[in-house]
Amino acid sequence: MSSTRSTPRPRRQAYDAVVIGGGPGGSTASTLLARHGLSVLQLERKPLPRFKIGESLIPATYDVLRRLGMLDRLRASAFPKKYSVQFISEDGRASAPFYFSETDPSERSQTWQVLRGDFDRMLLDNARQAGVEVLEGVAVRDVLFDGEPAAGARARGVRLELADGRRADVASRVVVDASGRSTLLAKKLGLRRPDPHLKMAALFTHFEGAVRDAGRDEGATLVIHVESKAGWVWYIPLPDDRVSVGIVGPIDYLVSGRRGDPQKVFDEEIARCPGVRPRLAPARQVMDVQVLKNFSYQSSRVAGDGWVLVGDAYAFLDPIYSTGVLLAFKSGELAADAIAAALAADDPSAARLGVFGPTIERGMEAFRGLVYAFYDRRFSFARFLKRHPEHRQAVIDILVGDVFDRDFGPLYADMERMLPGLRPSSPAQLASVAGVA
């Protein structure tokens, strides 16, 4: 009987919104929905904190963090402050750091490198304080519809598996899928589309005792090419003398076409990277090498009748420009506002709930173009900007994340003249290219 009492259970049978997932997108949506005066249940399958990838924030996250009331918590945290990004060539030559304050001297130009387990815990605690009912250790086994989803049925709630193994159904006016790369609803509804141009893999781990730069460069993200530009390495300083190091490259090169375990491949690639070897020489690896494959995808819809996708449950692009947390934050924020307006009108239709979709898609397209350019060996940003200095500010705006209310058409028109075939792809275009439309 005591175990029954200790098992987390929803306090109600029905809510205005049920949010699946305890990451940045889910906690942003749930916090803002609660502040709109709605009843919200947020569900996290495994208790936090726990390890997650996605540790580097970009400056545009500042605006959502301010709205969430998280800035003072981050200022008081041990997370290293991030003022810049620096690029290191395949032969180990470092560029001058790109300081965000050069184009924006405000506080908004400084951000953080975070341990995601601790960061997500902070966001989830913030949601609780906003009035969200948060349950950890509760898995969502299904999203329930009032008919066949393929026929346009409306989502009406979720089926839970509690910690003691029992199941329970909870009703809600709107279901928010923030389940991350599990993409619960996108898989159920057949919406997930892989990006055929970005068939990548990543191998990553943490080190202690690695070399860190001094002063305001201590928290800089380093993007380091390996020899022959077959891939790149991220180097992200974290709290407690930790550094996150990851290798990204084509999946057929990094995983499918290689022999040996992930640790062996990781070590081989580090040995081929003069820009990172000296930094790791005094370091000790403190975590097994983790593997991610084919992580670039986007769903063909952001919302339907009674449901919304946010964060990685909707799309994940690529780690090169650290866009994941920003896209989760922004989609969670915009989704919350759309849901609140839809429920106030008693109209949780796809059209009302998905009104924010074009804004998120605009941001995705802006980022996607630079990602495609980065991985194309024919393209040189230095050569492009030398030829088109008028686009320097547009490139900087994309790198810091100011992408949702901008038209980058002139930039990409000139980039495509230099690199034919470079064009951001909408979900519909991705589906067509992948042969699933």
LONU-857504 format. One record per residue (C-alpha): x, y, z; residue number from 1. Coordinates in Angstrom, 1 decimal, decimal comma. Example, Ala and Ser with C-alpha at 12.3 -4.5 7.8 and 13.67 -1.06 7.14 Angstrom:
# LONU-857504
NODE    east   north      up  resi
NODE    12,3    -4,5     7,8     1
NODE    13,7    -1,1     7,1     2
This chain:
# LONU-857504
NODE    east   north      up  resi
NODE     0,0     0,0     0,0     1
NODE     2,9     2,4     0,8     2
NODE     4,2     1,9    -2,7     3
NODE     0,8     2,9    -4,1     4
NODE     0,8     6,1    -2,1     5
NODE     4,3     7,0    -3,4     6
NODE     3,5     6,4    -7,0     7
NODE     3,1     9,8    -8,8     8
NODE    -0,4    10,2   -10,2     9
NODE    -2,2    13,1   -12,0    10
NODE    -4,3    15,1    -9,5    11
NODE    -7,1    15,5   -12,1    12
NODE    -8,8    13,5   -14,8    13
NODE    -8,8    16,4   -17,3    14
NODE    -6,5    19,4   -18,1    15
NODE    -6,5    22,2   -20,5    16
NODE    -3,1    21,0   -21,8    17
NODE    -0,9    17,9   -21,3    18
NODE     2,8    18,5   -22,2    19
NODE     4,9    15,4   -23,0    20
NODE     8,5    15,9   -22,1    21
NODE    10,6    17,9   -19,6    22
NODE    13,1    19,5   -21,9    23
NODE    13,4    23,2   -22,9    24
NODE    10,5    23,1   -25,3    25
NODE     8,2    21,3   -23,0    26
NODE     9,0    23,4   -20,0    27
NODE     8,7    26,7   -21,9    28
NODE     5,3    25,7   -23,3    29
NODE     4,0    24,5   -19,9    30
NODE     5,3    27,5   -17,9    31
NODE     3,7    30,0   -20,3    32
NODE     0,5    28,1   -20,6    33
NODE     0,2    28,1   -16,8    34
NODE     0,8    31,8   -16,8    35
NODE    -2,0    32,2   -19,2    36
NODE    -4,2    30,7   -16,5    37
NODE    -4,6    27,2   -17,9    38
NODE    -4,4    23,9   -16,1    39
NODE    -1,3    22,1   -17,3    40
NODE     0,1    18,6   -16,7    41
NODE     3,7    18,1   -17,7    42
NODE     5,1    14,6   -17,9    43
NODE     8,8    13,5   -17,9    44
NODE     9,5     9,8   -18,5    45
NODE    12,8     9,7   -16,5    46
NODE    13,6    11,8   -13,4    47
NODE    16,0    14,8   -13,9    48
NODE    18,8    15,6   -13,9    49
NODE    20,2    13,1   -16,4    50
NODE    22,7    13,5   -19,2    51
NODE    21,5    15,1   -22,4    52
NODE    23,4    16,5   -25,4    53
NODE    22,8    20,1   -26,6    54
NODE    24,9    22,0   -24,1    55
NODE    25,7    25,3   -26,0    56
NODE    23,2    28,2   -26,0    57
NODE    23,2    30,9   -28,6    58
NODE    22,5    34,6   -27,8    59
NODE    18,9    34,7   -29,1    60
NODE    17,8    32,3   -26,3    61
NODE    18,1    35,4   -24,0    62
NODE    14,6    36,7   -25,0    63
NODE    12,8    33,5   -24,0    64
NODE    14,9    33,1   -20,9    65
NODE    13,9    36,6   -19,9    66
NODE    10,2    35,9   -20,4    67
NODE    10,5    32,7   -18,4    68
NODE    12,1    34,6   -15,6    69
NODE    15,3    32,4   -15,8    70
NODE    18,0    35,0   -16,2    71
NODE    18,8    35,5   -12,5    72
NODE    19,0    31,8   -12,0    73
NODE    21,5    31,5   -14,8    74
NODE    23,5    34,4   -13,6    75
NODE    23,9    32,8   -10,2    76
NODE    24,7    29,4   -11,7    77
NODE    28,2    27,8   -12,3    78
NODE    27,6    27,6   -16,0    79
NODE    30,5    29,1   -18,0    80
NODE    29,6    32,4   -19,7    81
NODE    29,8    32,2   -23,5    82
NODE    30,8    35,4   -25,3    83
NODE    32,1    34,0   -28,6    84
NODE    32,6    31,3   -31,1    85
NODE    36,0    30,5   -32,6    86
NODE    36,8    28,4   -35,7    87
NODE    40,0    26,4   -36,1    88
NODE    41,1    25,0   -39,4    89
NODE    42,1    21,4   -40,2    90
NODE    45,8    22,3   -39,8    91
NODE    45,2    23,8   -36,3    92
NODE    45,1    27,5   -37,2    93
NODE    42,7    29,5   -35,1    94
NODE    40,6    32,4   -36,4    95
NODE    40,0    35,4   -34,3    96
NODE    37,1    34,8   -31,9    97
NODE    33,8    36,0   -33,1    98
NODE    32,5    38,1   -30,1    99
NODE    28,7    38,5   -30,1   100
NODE    29,1    41,9   -28,6   101
NODE    30,8    43,3   -31,7   102
NODE    27,3    43,6   -33,4   103
NODE    25,2    43,8   -30,2   104
NODE    26,8    45,4   -27,1   105
NODE    23,8    44,7   -24,9   106
NODE    23,5    42,0   -22,2   107
NODE    21,8    39,9   -24,8   108
NODE    25,1    39,1   -26,5   109
NODE    26,3    37,0   -23,6   110
NODE    25,0    33,5   -23,1   111
NODE    25,9    30,2   -21,3   112
NODE    27,4    26,7   -21,8   113
NODE    25,1    24,4   -19,7   114
NODE    25,0    20,9   -18,3   115
NODE    21,7    19,9   -19,8   116
NODE    20,6    17,7   -16,9   117
NODE    21,0    20,7   -14,5   118
NODE    19,6    23,2   -17,0   119
NODE    16,6    21,1   -17,7   120
NODE    16,0    20,6   -14,0   121
NODE    16,1    24,4   -13,5   122
NODE    13,5    24,8   -16,2   123
NODE    11,3    22,1   -14,8   124
NODE    11,4    23,6   -11,3   125
NODE    10,5    27,0   -12,9   126
NODE     7,5    25,3   -14,5   127
NODE     6,4    24,0   -11,1   128
NODE     6,7    27,4    -9,5   129
NODE     4,5    28,8   -12,3   130
NODE     1,7    26,3   -11,3   131
NODE     2,4    23,4   -13,7   132
NODE     1,6    20,0   -12,3   133
NODE     4,8    18,1   -13,1   134
NODE     5,2    14,3   -12,8   135
NODE     8,5    12,6   -13,3   136
NODE     8,9     8,8   -13,8   137
NODE     5,6     8,7   -15,8   138
NODE     5,7     7,5   -19,4   139
NODE     3,3     8,5   -22,1   140
NODE     2,4     5,3   -24,0   141
NODE     0,0     6,8   -26,5   142
NODE    -1,8    10,0   -27,6   143
NODE    -5,5     9,3   -27,7   144
NODE    -7,8    10,5   -30,5   145
NODE   -11,6    10,6   -30,8   146
NODE   -11,3     8,6   -34,1   147
NODE    -8,8     7,7   -36,7   148
NODE    -6,0    10,3   -36,8   149
NODE    -5,6     9,7   -40,6   150
NODE    -9,2    10,8   -41,0   151
NODE    -8,6    14,1   -39,2   152
NODE    -9,6    13,0   -35,7   153
NODE    -8,9    15,3   -32,8   154
NODE    -6,5    14,5   -30,0   155
NODE    -8,3    14,1   -26,7   156
NODE    -5,7    13,1   -24,2   157
NODE    -2,9    10,6   -23,3   158
NODE    -2,4     7,1   -22,0   159
NODE     0,1     7,0   -19,1   160
NODE     2,1     4,2   -17,6   161
NODE     2,8     5,0   -13,9   162
NODE     5,9     4,1   -12,0   163
NODE     4,1     1,0   -10,5   164
NODE     3,2    -0,3   -14,0   165
NODE    -0,4     0,7   -13,9   166
NODE    -2,0     2,6   -16,8   167
NODE    -4,3     5,6   -16,7   168
NODE    -5,9     7,8   -19,3   169
NODE    -5,9    11,6   -18,9   170
NODE    -8,1    13,9   -20,9   171
NODE    -6,9    17,3   -22,3   172
NODE    -8,1    20,0   -24,6   173
NODE    -4,7    20,1   -26,3   174
NODE    -1,7    17,7   -26,3   175
NODE     1,7    19,2   -26,6   176
NODE     4,3    16,8   -27,9   177
NODE     7,8    17,9   -26,6   178
NODE     9,1    14,3   -26,4   179
NODE    12,4    15,2   -28,1   180
NODE    13,9    12,9   -30,7   181
NODE    11,5    10,2   -29,6   182
NODE     9,0    12,2   -31,8   183
NODE     6,1    10,3   -30,3   184
NODE     3,3    12,0   -32,4   185
NODE     5,3    12,5   -35,6   186
NODE     6,0     8,7   -35,7   187
NODE     2,4     7,8   -34,8   188
NODE     1,0    10,1   -37,6   189
NODE     3,8     9,4   -40,1   190
NODE     4,9    13,0   -40,2   191
NODE     8,7    12,6   -39,7   192
NODE    10,8    13,4   -42,8   193
NODE    14,6    12,8   -42,8   194
NODE    16,8    15,4   -44,4   195
NODE    18,4    13,5   -47,3   196
NODE    21,1    16,2   -47,5   197
NODE    22,3    15,7   -43,9   198
NODE    23,0    12,0   -43,3   199
NODE    25,3    12,7   -40,4   200
NODE    26,5    10,9   -37,2   201
NODE    28,0    12,3   -34,0   202
NODE    30,4    10,6   -31,5   203
NODE    30,8    12,6   -28,2   204
NODE    31,9    12,4   -24,6   205
NODE    33,2    14,5   -21,7   206
NODE    36,7    15,2   -20,4   207
NODE    38,1    16,6   -17,2   208
NODE    41,3    18,6   -17,1   209
NODE    41,3    19,7   -20,7   210
NODE    42,9    23,0   -21,7   211
NODE    40,6    26,0   -21,5   212
NODE    41,4    29,5   -22,8   213
NODE    41,7    32,4   -20,4   214
NODE    39,5    35,4   -19,6   215
NODE    36,4    35,9   -21,6   216
NODE    37,5    33,2   -24,1   217
NODE    37,2    30,5   -21,4   218
NODE    33,6    29,7   -22,3   219
NODE    33,9    30,0   -26,1   220
NODE    32,6    27,3   -28,3   221
NODE    35,3    26,0   -30,7   222
NODE    34,4    24,5   -34,1   223
NODE    37,4    22,6   -35,3   224
NODE    37,9    20,9   -38,7   225
NODE    39,6    17,5   -38,9   226
NODE    42,2    16,8   -41,5   227
NODE    40,8    16,6   -45,1   228
NODE    37,6    18,3   -43,8   229
NODE    35,9    14,9   -43,5   230
NODE    34,2    16,2   -40,4   231
NODE    34,4    18,7   -37,5   232
NODE    34,8    18,7   -33,8   233
NODE    32,9    20,7   -31,2   234
NODE    34,7    21,7   -28,0   235
NODE    32,4    23,2   -25,3   236
NODE    33,6    24,2   -21,8   237
NODE    31,3    23,1   -19,1   238
NODE    31,1    23,5   -15,2   239
NODE    33,3    21,4   -12,9   240
NODE    36,3    21,5   -15,2   241
NODE    34,4    19,5   -17,8   242
NODE    34,6    19,9   -21,6   243
NODE    32,2    18,3   -24,1   244
NODE    33,9    17,1   -27,2   245
NODE    32,0    15,7   -30,2   246
NODE    32,9    14,6   -33,7   247
NODE    30,4    15,1   -36,5   248
NODE    30,7    13,6   -40,0   249
NODE    28,9    11,7   -42,7   250
NODE    27,3     8,6   -41,4   251
NODE    28,8     6,4   -44,1   252
NODE    32,3     7,6   -43,1   253
NODE    32,0     8,0   -39,4   254
NODE    29,9     4,9   -38,5   255
NODE    28,7     2,7   -41,4   256
NODE    32,0     2,5   -43,3   257
NODE    34,3     2,2   -40,3   258
NODE    35,4    -0,8   -38,2   259
NODE    35,8    -0,9   -34,5   260
NODE    33,8     0,4   -31,6   261
NODE    32,8     4,0   -31,1   262
NODE    35,7     4,7   -28,7   263
NODE    38,2     3,5   -31,3   264
NODE    36,7     5,6   -34,0   265
NODE    36,6     8,6   -31,7   266
NODE    40,2     8,2   -30,8   267
NODE    41,2     7,9   -34,4   268
NODE    39,4    11,1   -35,4   269
NODE    40,9    13,0   -32,5   270
NODE    44,3    11,9   -33,6   271
NODE    43,6    13,4   -37,0   272
NODE    42,6    16,8   -35,5   273
NODE    45,6    19,0   -34,8   274
NODE    43,3    21,7   -33,5   275
NODE    42,1    19,6   -30,5   276
NODE    44,9    17,2   -29,7   277
NODE    47,0    19,6   -27,5   278
NODE    43,8    20,6   -25,6   279
NODE    43,1    17,0   -24,7   280
NODE    46,7    15,9   -24,0   281
NODE    46,4    16,5   -20,2   282
NODE    42,7    15,5   -20,0   283
NODE    40,9    12,4   -18,6   284
NODE    37,8    11,0   -20,4   285
NODE    35,0    10,7   -17,8   286
NODE    32,1     9,3   -19,9   287
NODE    31,7     6,5   -22,5   288
NODE    31,5     7,7   -26,1   289
NODE    27,9     8,3   -27,1   290
NODE    26,6     7,8   -30,7   291
NODE    23,8     9,7   -32,6   292
NODE    23,0     8,8   -36,2   293
NODE    20,7    10,3   -38,8   294
NODE    19,6    13,1   -36,5   295
NODE    18,4    15,6   -39,1   296
NODE    14,7    15,5   -39,7   297
NODE    11,6    17,7   -39,8   298
NODE     7,9    16,9   -39,5   299
NODE     5,5    17,8   -42,3   300
NODE     3,1    19,5   -39,9   301
NODE     3,5    21,4   -36,7   302
NODE     0,0    21,0   -35,4   303
NODE    -3,3    19,2   -35,9   304
NODE    -6,7    19,2   -34,3   305
NODE    -6,0    19,2   -30,6   306
NODE    -2,2    18,7   -30,8   307
NODE     1,0    20,6   -31,3   308
NODE     4,7    19,7   -31,8   309
NODE     7,5    21,7   -30,3   310
NODE    11,3    21,4   -30,1   311
NODE    13,0    18,2   -31,3   312
NODE     9,5    16,5   -31,5   313
NODE     9,0    18,7   -34,5   314
NODE    12,5    19,0   -36,0   315
NODE    16,2    18,8   -35,4   316
NODE    18,6    20,3   -37,8   317
NODE    22,3    19,8   -37,0   318
NODE    24,6    20,6   -34,1   319
NODE    27,0    22,9   -36,0   320
NODE    25,4    26,2   -35,0   321
NODE    24,0    25,1   -31,6   322
NODE    20,4    25,9   -32,8   323
NODE    18,6    23,1   -31,0   324
NODE    17,7    24,8   -27,7   325
NODE    16,8    28,0   -29,4   326
NODE    14,3    26,3   -31,7   327
NODE    12,9    24,4   -28,7   328
NODE    12,5    27,6   -26,7   329
NODE    11,0    29,5   -29,6   330
NODE     8,6    26,8   -30,7   331
NODE     7,5    26,3   -27,1   332
NODE     6,9    30,0   -26,6   333
NODE     5,0    30,5   -29,8   334
NODE     3,0    27,3   -29,3   335
NODE     1,9    28,4   -25,8   336
NODE     0,6    31,7   -27,1   337
NODE    -1,2    30,0   -30,0   338
NODE    -2,8    27,4   -27,6   339
NODE    -3,9    30,0   -25,1   340
NODE    -5,6    32,0   -27,9   341
NODE    -7,2    28,9   -29,4   342
NODE    -8,6    27,7   -26,1   343
NODE    -9,9    31,2   -25,3   344
NODE   -11,8    31,0   -28,6   345
NODE   -12,8    27,3   -27,8   346
NODE   -11,3    26,4   -31,2   347
NODE    -8,3    24,0   -30,8   348
NODE    -8,3    23,3   -34,5   349
NODE    -5,1    22,7   -36,6   350
NODE    -5,5    26,1   -38,2   351
NODE    -5,6    28,0   -34,8   352
NODE    -3,0    25,8   -33,1   353
NODE    -0,5    25,9   -36,0   354
NODE    -0,6    29,6   -36,6   355
NODE     3,0    29,8   -35,4   356
NODE     4,3    27,3   -37,9   357
NODE     5,4    29,7   -40,6   358
NODE     7,5    31,6   -38,1   359
NODE     9,3    28,5   -36,9   360
NODE     9,7    27,3   -40,5   361
NODE    11,2    30,7   -41,5   362
NODE    13,9    30,3   -38,7   363
NODE    14,6    26,7   -39,8   364
NODE    15,1    27,7   -43,4   365
NODE    17,5    30,5   -42,3   366
NODE    19,6    28,1   -40,3   367
NODE    19,4    25,2   -42,8   368
NODE    21,0    27,3   -45,6   369
NODE    24,1    27,9   -43,6   370
NODE    24,3    24,3   -42,5   371
NODE    24,1    23,1   -46,1   372
NODE    26,9    25,6   -47,0   373
NODE    29,1    24,5   -44,1   374
NODE    29,1    20,9   -45,2   375
NODE    29,6    21,6   -48,9   376
NODE    33,3    21,5   -49,6   377
NODE    32,9    23,8   -52,7   378
NODE    31,7    26,7   -50,5   379
NODE    33,9    29,1   -48,6   380
NODE    32,3    31,7   -46,3   381
NODE    35,4    33,8   -46,4   382
NODE    35,3    33,9   -50,2   383
NODE    31,6    34,6   -50,3   384
NODE    31,7    37,5   -47,8   385
NODE    34,7    39,0   -49,6   386
NODE    32,6    39,0   -52,8   387
NODE    29,4    40,1   -51,0   388
NODE    30,4    42,1   -47,9   389
NODE    26,8    43,5   -47,8   390
NODE    25,7    40,1   -46,5   391
NODE    28,0    40,0   -43,5   392
NODE    25,4    41,3   -41,1   393
NODE    22,8    38,8   -42,4   394
NODE    25,2    35,9   -41,7   395
NODE    25,9    37,2   -38,2   396
NODE    22,2    37,6   -37,5   397
NODE    21,7    33,9   -38,4   398
NODE    24,6    32,8   -36,2   399
NODE    23,3    34,5   -33,2   400
NODE    19,7    33,3   -33,9   401
NODE    17,9    36,4   -35,0   402
NODE    16,0    34,5   -37,7   403
NODE    12,3    34,4   -37,0   404
NODE    11,2    37,8   -38,3   405
NODE    13,7    38,3   -41,1   406
NODE    13,8    37,8   -44,9   407
NODE    17,1    36,2   -45,9   408
NODE    16,1    35,8   -49,5   409
NODE    18,8    38,2   -50,9   410
NODE    21,5    36,4   -49,0   411
NODE    20,6    33,0   -50,3   412
NODE    20,0    34,2   -53,8   413
NODE    23,7    35,3   -53,9   414
NODE    24,9    32,2   -52,1   415
NODE    23,1    30,0   -54,7   416
NODE    24,7    31,9   -57,6   417
NODE    28,0    30,9   -56,0   418
NODE    26,9    27,4   -55,1   419
NODE    24,1    26,2   -57,4   420
NODE    21,8    23,8   -55,6   421
NODE    22,1    25,4   -52,2   422
NODE    18,5    26,1   -51,1   423
NODE    16,8    25,6   -47,8   424
NODE    14,1    22,9   -48,0   425
NODE    10,6    23,1   -46,6   426
NODE     9,0    20,0   -45,0   427
NODE     7,2    19,4   -48,3   428
NODE    10,4    19,6   -50,3   429
NODE    12,2    17,3   -47,8   430
NODE     9,3    14,7   -48,2   431
NODE     9,6    14,9   -52,0   432
NODE    13,3    14,5   -52,1   433
NODE    13,1    11,6   -49,6   434
NODE    10,5     9,9   -51,8   435
NODE     7,8     9,8   -49,2   436
NODE     5,5    12,6   -50,4   437
